[in-house]
Amino acid sequence: MKSPDLFRGRSASPDFSRKPKSTFASEAQDNKRPASRTSSAFAVAYSSSANGVMASQKRISKELNELLSSPPDGVTVALADDSDLYKWSVEMKGPEGSPYQGGIFEIRLTLPTDYPFKPPTVSFATKIYHPNVSNDDKGTMCLGMLKSDEWKPSSKLYAVLEFARQLLVEPMPDDAVEGRIAEQYSNDRKQYEKIARDWTRKYASGNGGEGQ
């Protein structure tokens, strides 16, 4: 029979009532923290973006109402789609004394969602013979004030449309998108004006000609 003294140096029985320290909960909690920070950052970015769009729409609505009540001479504006503030349909009468006189030109004015911090684009849906308008289906008009490095957020769409019409009176051959027409305008004005008038009668007379 073993003596009780042989067991005196042994430790007591393990205490199974103590729960082992688990790292799972803390790890799970740590894993949640980055997601929480990411969610917060996303919420801030989304809120900022939404506020930016609302500010843009407010500015556009204000300018649209001003143009509807008091447009530049020879210009009428409307939304291309009543549900879209960023796409406008503009009708521009050819200025008197220009080879575009008597014509009515349809213009597309497209605004970016971050307007007025970025410039709008102006394009002619009606074909026009002009050194500052691309002679293709896009009909893009080159306006100095609409270049990204020259555009100012304080600029108004009224001024854009006014300047576009003035460009029909005084083209800018040094800032042309159609080099051949610009050269003709500078060196053979009579022939340039003849072709411009012919195109105006053909495409912008309002009689259902080509390009309408």
C-alpha positions as a printed Julia matrix, in Angstrom:
212×3 Matrix{Float64}:
   0.0    0.0      0.0
   1.38   3.41    -1.1
   2.0    5.97     1.53
  -0.01   9.19     1.34
   3.32  11.01     1.6
   4.16  10.03    -1.98
   1.32  12.29    -3.24
   2.07  15.33    -1.13
   4.36  16.94    -3.75
   1.84  16.56    -6.57
  -0.35  19.45    -7.59
  -4.03  19.43    -6.95
  -6.45  18.27    -9.63
  -6.9   20.77   -12.52
  -9.79  23.21   -12.18
 -12.0   22.58   -15.17
 -14.41  25.3    -14.04
 -12.04  27.95   -15.45
 -12.7   28.81   -19.07
  -9.68  28.96   -21.32
  -8.89  32.45   -22.65
 -10.23  32.59   -26.15
  -8.81  34.92   -28.8
 -11.65  34.3    -31.23
 -13.92  37.05   -29.9
 -11.16  39.65   -29.84
 -10.0   38.67   -33.32
 -13.54  38.93   -34.63
 -13.89  42.32   -33.02
 -10.6   43.48   -34.52
 -11.73  42.28   -37.92
 -14.84  44.42   -37.63
 -12.96  47.62   -36.91
 -11.5   48.17   -40.4
 -14.9   47.4    -41.94
 -16.47  49.94   -39.63
 -13.91  52.56   -40.62
 -14.4   51.71   -44.3
 -18.16  52.01   -43.96
 -17.79  55.39   -42.3
 -15.46  56.62   -45.03
 -17.87  55.39   -47.69
 -20.78  57.12   -45.98
 -18.86  60.4    -45.84
 -17.83  60.12   -49.49
 -21.37  59.25   -50.56
 -22.81  62.12   -48.57
 -20.27  64.51   -50.06
 -21.03  63.27   -53.58
 -24.78  63.57   -53.02
 -24.38  67.09   -51.69
 -22.27  67.98   -54.73
 -24.92  66.7    -57.13
 -27.64  68.59   -55.28
 -25.6   71.8    -55.43
 -24.99  71.26   -59.14
 -28.69  70.7    -59.83
 -29.61  73.79   -57.83
 -27.18  75.92   -59.83
 -28.39  74.5    -63.16
 -32.06  75.0    -62.24
 -31.37  78.61   -61.33
 -29.57  79.3    -64.61
 -32.24  77.51   -66.63
 -35.0   79.63   -65.1
 -33.0   82.79   -65.81
 -32.51  81.77   -69.45
 -36.17  80.86   -69.88
 -37.25  84.28   -68.66
 -34.48  86.32   -70.28
 -32.46  84.48   -72.97
 -29.75  86.03   -75.17
 -30.95  87.53   -78.46
 -31.85  84.89   -81.02
 -31.64  82.01   -78.54
 -34.29  79.77   -76.99
 -33.55  77.0    -74.51
 -35.37  73.92   -73.23
 -34.53  70.63   -71.6
 -33.98  67.87   -74.13
 -35.68  65.59   -71.6
 -37.8   66.98   -68.77
 -36.3   64.42   -66.39
 -32.67  65.34   -67.15
 -31.28  68.72   -66.12
 -27.92  68.0    -67.7
 -29.01  67.88   -71.34
 -30.4   70.98   -73.01
 -31.8   71.62   -76.44
 -31.02  75.08   -77.79
 -32.31  76.83   -80.91
 -30.11  79.59   -82.24
 -31.04  81.98   -85.04
 -28.3   82.91   -87.46
 -27.24  86.5    -86.7
 -28.21  89.22   -89.16
 -25.4   90.25   -91.45
 -23.7   86.85   -91.17
 -23.78  84.08   -93.8
 -25.96  82.17   -91.3
 -28.75  84.75   -91.39
 -32.15  83.16   -91.88
 -31.05  79.81   -90.49
 -32.21  78.15   -87.28
 -29.56  75.93   -85.74
 -30.25  73.22   -83.19
 -27.56  73.01   -80.54
 -26.95  70.38   -77.88
 -25.65  71.69   -74.59
 -24.47  68.98   -72.2
 -23.54  69.68   -68.59
 -21.29  67.51   -66.4
 -22.63  66.35   -63.03
 -19.97  68.45   -61.3
 -20.95  71.66   -63.11
 -19.96  74.48   -62.62
 -16.53  73.16   -61.66
 -16.18  71.59   -65.09
 -17.33  73.2    -68.34
 -20.31  72.19   -70.47
 -19.94  70.97   -74.04
 -21.62  72.67   -76.99
 -22.32  70.85   -80.24
 -24.37  71.59   -83.35
 -27.02  69.04   -84.26
 -27.64  71.09   -87.41
 -24.82  70.98   -89.93
 -22.97  74.26   -90.28
 -20.02  75.43   -92.36
 -17.8   77.09   -89.77
 -14.1   76.9    -88.83
 -14.89  76.47   -85.13
 -17.41  73.63   -85.52
 -16.31  70.11   -86.42
 -17.6   69.04   -89.81
 -18.81  65.62   -88.66
 -21.78  64.0    -86.93
 -20.67  65.34   -83.55
 -20.67  69.0    -84.58
 -18.45  69.94   -81.64
 -17.95  73.67   -81.21
 -14.57  74.91   -80.07
 -15.02  77.73   -77.59
 -11.98  79.09   -75.8
 -13.92  79.71   -72.6
 -14.98  76.04   -72.5
 -11.45  74.68   -72.41
 -10.71  73.03   -69.07
  -7.74  75.32   -68.39
  -9.76  78.47   -69.15
 -13.16  77.62   -67.69
 -14.15  79.42   -64.5
 -16.89  78.15   -62.14
 -18.25  81.7    -61.99
 -19.01  81.59   -65.74
 -22.69  81.39   -66.69
 -24.47  79.49   -69.43
 -25.94  82.78   -70.62
 -22.41  83.92   -71.5
 -21.64  80.57   -73.16
 -24.64  80.85   -75.49
 -24.05  84.52   -76.14
 -20.43  83.81   -77.07
 -21.46  80.89   -79.28
 -23.78  83.14   -81.28
 -21.15  85.85   -81.53
 -18.81  83.24   -82.99
 -21.21  82.94   -85.92
 -20.56  86.62   -86.63
 -16.83  86.55   -85.98
 -15.22  83.11   -86.32
 -11.85  82.52   -84.68
  -9.6   80.91   -87.32
  -6.66  80.73   -84.91
  -8.66  78.39   -82.67
 -10.25  76.31   -85.42
 -11.21  72.65   -85.47
 -11.56  72.73   -89.26
  -8.24  73.98   -90.59
  -9.28  74.02   -94.25
 -12.33  76.17   -93.55
 -10.26  78.45   -91.32
  -7.73  78.94   -94.11
 -10.52  79.71   -96.55
 -12.07  82.18   -94.11
  -8.74  83.99   -93.81
  -7.7   83.92   -97.47
 -10.91  83.72   -99.51
 -13.7   85.24   -97.43
 -16.06  85.57  -100.37
 -15.97  81.85  -101.14
 -16.25  80.96   -97.45
 -19.38  83.08   -97.07
 -20.92  81.63  -100.23
 -20.53  78.05   -99.0
 -21.72  79.0    -95.5
 -24.88  80.55   -96.97
 -25.46  77.5    -99.17
 -25.19  75.2    -96.15
 -27.49  77.44   -94.15
 -30.18  77.24   -96.84
 -29.69  73.49   -97.21
 -29.48  72.4    -93.58
 -30.86  75.2    -91.39
 -33.73  76.66   -93.38
 -36.35  74.8    -91.34
 -37.78  73.26   -94.49
 -36.88  69.72   -93.52
 -33.54  69.77   -95.29
 -30.73  67.34   -94.61
 -29.16  67.36   -91.19
 -32.33  68.41   -89.37
